[in-house]
Amino acid sequence: MSFLSFSRNRVRAALGFCRRSRLTQSLLLGVLALNLTGCDLLASLLVAVPDTSPSQHLLFGNPSDAIADVSMADNYLIVGHDYALSYNKTRGTANWASWKLSKATLGSASRQDNFRADDRLPANWYRVDGNDYRGSGYDRGHLVPSADRTDDVTSNSSTFLMTNIIPQANKNNRETWRELEEYCRELVDRGYELYVIAGVYGGSKRIADQNVTVPSQTWKVVAALTPGQRPETVTKDAIVFAVDVPNNNRVSSNWRRYQVSIDTIEAKTRLDLLELLPDAIEAILESRVVEPPR
């Protein structure tokens, strides 16, 4: 098949395969470029395929194969210094956010509280701003917690971009979710380095002039590793757990009541979580529900 018969979507799919199989994207582009007849075609390809270089916050993979392309409006990849996320234009929130939590990200920077629109979104998209949740009855809940980014003011400020914020029921945000966040930081104090993925699904109620969907569920997956550990060295004894918490005010403050398997979350969200673990280890860790240490 000649290169000219490739659609851009098929090229993107091939690049995604290369990421999952640990080949380099540059190798694929080099092979495809052998079929080019002019520099303009190469330039077109390079513009069409956005930068998807690895991030420390995507160590375990890109759960939805999100890319930074306006044609992927409900799975739009944003990778920053402090976290990565998949934004959903229809929902007005992220599908998921992924981040590394370690002693290096914790410090003494104060909470900035500067909720604001994220100008990394395409200019013609509605950008949820810091006032859009007012009067809705829902908190501006963080996916990546403010307290996970206290190493400096800039990092803490980044967590107040509204792409990192969801409409969260008061009790969920202030009790259940908060206590889980505090537990994760306790694990860091015990010497672990965490990789966390959190997200939402479900819901039909809309707020902010119909621009934001209120999720029915909030979920989180946590992998607590030794500092510097890579996915390929993770064993079946690793501390890996997940919760799926109803987003309402009837929720228990005890987050451990909502532990589920990662497989359960994947079935409900159609995401591929922790995909870069060795297959046999991934199957074990994602199928079980094991209470993390107290």
C-alpha positions as CSV (number, residue, x, y, z in Angstrom):
1,M,0.0,0.0,0.0
2,S,1.4,3.4,-0.9
3,F,1.7,6.1,1.7
4,L,-0.8,8.3,-0.2
5,S,-3.5,5.8,0.6
6,F,-3.1,6.3,4.4
7,S,-5.7,8.4,6.1
8,R,-4.6,10.7,8.8
9,N,-6.6,8.7,11.3
10,R,-4.8,5.5,10.3
11,V,-1.5,7.2,10.8
12,R,-2.6,8.3,14.3
13,A,-3.7,4.8,15.0
14,A,-0.3,3.5,13.9
15,L,1.4,6.0,16.2
16,G,-0.7,4.9,19.1
17,F,0.3,1.3,18.4
18,C,3.9,2.3,18.4
19,R,3.5,3.9,21.8
20,R,1.8,0.8,23.3
21,S,4.4,-1.5,21.8
22,R,7.3,0.7,22.9
23,L,8.5,1.5,19.4
24,T,9.5,5.0,18.7
25,Q,7.2,7.3,16.7
26,S,10.2,8.7,14.9
27,L,10.9,5.2,13.4
28,L,7.4,5.0,12.0
29,L,7.5,8.4,10.6
30,G,10.8,7.6,9.0
31,V,9.4,4.5,7.3
32,L,6.3,6.3,6.1
33,A,8.4,9.2,4.8
34,L,10.1,6.9,2.3
35,N,6.9,7.0,0.3
36,L,6.6,10.7,0.3
37,T,7.0,12.6,-3.0
38,G,7.4,16.1,-1.6
39,C,8.3,18.0,1.5
40,D,4.8,19.6,1.6
41,L,3.3,16.2,2.3
42,L,5.7,15.5,5.2
43,A,5.0,18.9,6.6
44,S,1.2,18.2,6.4
45,L,1.7,14.9,8.3
46,L,3.8,16.5,11.0
47,V,1.1,19.2,11.6
48,A,-1.7,16.6,11.6
49,V,0.0,14.4,14.2
50,P,0.5,16.4,17.4
51,D,3.3,16.0,19.9
52,T,2.6,12.9,22.0
53,S,6.0,12.7,23.7
54,P,6.1,10.7,26.9
55,S,5.3,12.4,30.2
56,Q,6.2,11.4,33.7
57,H,2.4,11.7,34.4
58,L,1.6,9.1,31.8
59,L,4.1,6.5,33.0
60,F,1.4,3.8,32.9
61,G,-0.1,4.9,29.6
62,N,-2.7,7.2,28.0
63,P,-6.0,5.5,29.1
64,S,-8.1,6.8,26.2
65,D,-5.4,7.3,23.6
66,A,-6.2,11.0,23.8
67,I,-4.5,13.3,21.4
68,A,-4.2,17.1,21.1
69,D,-6.3,17.5,18.0
70,V,-9.4,19.6,17.6
71,S,-11.1,16.7,15.8
72,M,-10.9,14.8,19.2
73,A,-13.1,17.2,21.0
74,D,-14.3,14.7,23.6
75,N,-10.9,13.1,24.1
76,Y,-8.5,16.1,23.9
77,L,-5.1,15.6,25.4
78,I,-3.5,18.3,27.5
79,V,0.0,17.5,29.0
80,G,1.5,20.0,31.4
81,H,4.3,20.2,33.8
82,D,2.1,19.1,36.7
83,Y,-0.3,16.6,35.2
84,A,-1.9,15.2,32.1
85,L,-5.6,15.0,31.2
86,S,-8.1,14.1,28.6
87,Y,-10.7,16.9,28.2
88,N,-14.2,16.3,27.1
89,K,-15.7,19.4,25.3
90,T,-19.3,17.9,25.5
91,R,-19.1,17.3,29.2
92,G,-17.2,20.5,30.0
93,T,-14.8,18.6,32.2
94,A,-11.9,16.2,31.9
95,N,-12.6,12.5,31.3
96,W,-9.6,11.7,33.4
97,A,-6.4,13.3,34.9
98,S,-3.1,11.5,35.6
99,W,-0.3,12.6,37.8
100,K,2.8,11.6,39.7
101,L,2.7,12.3,43.4
102,S,6.0,12.2,45.3
103,K,8.0,14.1,48.0
104,A,9.3,16.4,45.2
105,T,5.8,17.7,44.5
106,L,5.0,18.5,48.2
107,G,6.3,21.6,49.9
108,S,5.1,24.8,51.6
109,A,3.5,26.7,48.8
110,S,0.1,28.2,49.8
111,R,-3.2,27.3,48.2
112,Q,-3.8,29.8,45.3
113,D,-7.6,29.5,44.9
114,N,-7.4,31.2,41.5
115,F,-10.0,29.2,39.6
116,R,-9.9,30.2,36.0
117,A,-10.5,29.2,32.4
118,D,-7.8,27.1,30.7
119,D,-6.4,28.9,27.7
120,R,-4.8,25.7,26.4
121,L,-8.1,24.7,25.0
122,P,-8.8,25.6,21.3
123,A,-9.9,29.2,21.0
124,N,-13.3,28.4,19.5
125,W,-14.4,26.1,22.4
126,Y,-16.4,27.2,25.3
127,R,-13.9,27.7,28.2
128,V,-15.5,27.0,31.6
129,D,-14.4,29.8,34.0
130,G,-14.1,30.1,37.7
131,N,-17.6,31.6,38.2
132,D,-19.6,29.0,36.1
133,Y,-20.4,26.8,39.1
134,R,-21.8,29.6,41.2
135,G,-25.3,28.9,42.4
136,S,-25.3,25.3,41.1
137,G,-25.1,23.6,44.5
138,Y,-21.9,21.9,43.6
139,D,-18.3,22.4,44.7
140,R,-15.5,23.1,42.4
141,G,-13.8,19.8,43.0
142,H,-10.3,19.0,42.0
143,L,-9.2,15.9,40.1
144,V,-5.5,16.7,40.8
145,P,-5.6,18.0,44.3
146,S,-4.2,21.4,45.2
147,A,-2.4,19.9,48.1
148,D,-0.6,17.4,45.8
149,R,1.1,20.4,44.2
150,T,2.7,22.5,47.0
151,D,6.3,22.5,45.7
152,D,5.8,26.0,44.3
153,V,3.2,28.6,43.6
154,T,3.1,27.9,39.9
155,S,2.4,24.2,40.3
156,N,-0.3,24.9,42.9
157,S,-1.9,27.5,40.6
158,S,-2.1,25.0,37.8
159,T,-4.5,22.8,39.7
160,F,-7.1,25.6,39.7
161,L,-7.5,25.6,35.9
162,M,-11.1,24.6,35.3
163,T,-10.1,21.7,33.0
164,N,-9.0,20.1,36.3
165,I,-12.2,20.9,38.1
166,I,-15.5,18.9,38.2
167,P,-18.9,19.7,39.8
168,Q,-18.7,17.6,42.9
169,A,-21.3,17.0,45.6
170,N,-20.3,18.8,48.8
171,K,-20.0,15.7,51.0
172,N,-18.1,13.8,48.4
173,N,-15.6,16.6,47.9
174,R,-15.2,17.7,51.5
175,E,-15.2,14.3,53.2
176,T,-14.9,11.1,51.1
177,W,-12.6,12.5,48.3
178,R,-10.6,14.7,50.7
179,E,-9.9,11.8,53.0
180,L,-8.7,9.7,50.1
181,E,-6.4,12.5,48.9
182,E,-5.0,12.8,52.4
183,Y,-4.4,9.0,52.6
184,C,-2.4,9.2,49.3
185,R,-0.1,11.9,50.7
186,E,0.3,9.7,53.8
187,L,1.6,6.9,51.6
188,V,4.2,9.4,50.2
189,D,5.2,10.2,53.8
190,R,5.7,6.5,54.3
191,G,8.2,6.4,51.4
192,Y,6.1,5.5,48.4
193,E,5.9,7.3,45.0
194,L,2.4,7.4,43.6
195,Y,0.9,7.4,40.2
196,V,-2.7,8.4,40.3
197,I,-5.5,8.5,37.6
198,A,-8.8,10.0,38.5
199,G,-11.9,10.7,36.5
200,V,-15.7,10.8,36.1
201,Y,-18.5,9.2,34.2
202,G,-22.3,9.2,34.0
203,G,-24.7,11.9,34.8
204,S,-27.3,13.8,32.8
205,K,-27.8,17.0,34.9
206,R,-26.1,20.1,33.3
207,I,-25.0,23.4,34.9
208,A,-23.2,26.5,33.8
209,D,-25.8,27.4,31.1
210,Q,-25.8,23.7,30.0
211,N,-22.0,23.8,29.4
212,V,-21.0,21.3,32.1
213,T,-22.3,17.8,32.9
214,V,-22.5,16.8,36.6
215,P,-21.0,13.3,36.9
216,S,-22.9,10.6,38.7
217,Q,-19.6,8.8,39.7
218,T,-16.1,9.9,40.6
219,W,-13.3,7.3,40.4
220,K,-9.6,7.0,41.2
221,V,-6.9,4.5,40.6
222,V,-3.7,4.6,42.8
223,A,-0.4,2.7,42.3
224,A,2.0,3.1,45.2
225,L,5.6,2.2,44.1
226,T,9.1,2.5,45.3
227,P,10.7,5.8,44.1
228,G,11.9,5.6,40.6
229,Q,10.2,2.3,39.9
230,R,9.1,1.6,36.2
231,P,6.0,-0.3,35.0
232,E,8.1,-3.2,33.8
233,T,9.4,-3.9,37.3
234,V,6.0,-3.9,39.1
235,T,5.1,-7.2,40.7
236,K,1.8,-8.8,41.7
237,D,2.5,-7.7,45.3
238,A,2.3,-3.9,44.4
239,I,-0.1,-1.6,46.3
240,V,-2.6,-0.9,43.6
241,F,-6.2,0.0,44.4
242,A,-9.3,1.7,43.0
243,V,-12.4,3.4,44.2
244,D,-15.7,4.3,42.5
245,V,-17.5,6.9,44.5
246,P,-21.1,8.1,43.9
247,N,-21.2,11.9,43.4
248,N,-24.0,12.8,45.8
249,N,-24.5,13.9,49.4
250,R,-25.6,10.5,50.7
251,V,-22.1,9.1,50.2
252,S,-20.2,7.7,53.2
253,S,-17.2,9.6,54.3
254,N,-15.3,6.3,54.4
255,W,-13.7,6.0,51.0
256,R,-12.7,2.3,51.6
257,R,-16.4,1.4,51.3
258,Y,-16.2,2.2,47.6
259,Q,-13.2,0.0,46.6
260,V,-13.7,-1.8,43.4
261,S,-11.5,-3.6,40.9
262,I,-9.8,-1.6,38.2
263,D,-11.5,-4.0,35.7
264,T,-14.9,-2.6,37.0
265,I,-13.9,1.0,36.3
266,E,-12.6,0.0,32.9
267,A,-15.9,-1.7,32.0
268,K,-17.8,1.4,33.0
269,T,-15.6,4.0,31.3
270,R,-14.1,2.0,28.4
271,L,-10.6,3.1,29.4
272,D,-7.5,1.1,29.4
273,L,-5.9,1.9,32.7
274,L,-2.3,0.9,33.7
275,E,-1.9,-0.4,30.1
276,L,1.9,-0.3,30.2
277,L,2.2,-2.9,32.9
278,P,3.4,-6.3,31.8
279,D,0.3,-8.1,30.6
280,A,0.3,-10.9,33.2
281,I,0.8,-8.4,36.1
282,E,-1.8,-6.1,34.7
283,A,-4.4,-8.9,34.6
284,I,-3.7,-9.8,38.3
285,L,-3.6,-6.2,39.7
286,E,-6.7,-5.0,37.7
287,S,-8.9,-7.9,38.6
288,R,-8.6,-7.9,42.4
289,V,-9.8,-5.8,45.2
290,V,-7.2,-5.7,48.0
291,E,-7.5,-3.2,50.8
292,P,-4.4,-0.9,51.0
293,P,-2.4,-0.7,54.2
294,R,-3.9,1.4,57.0
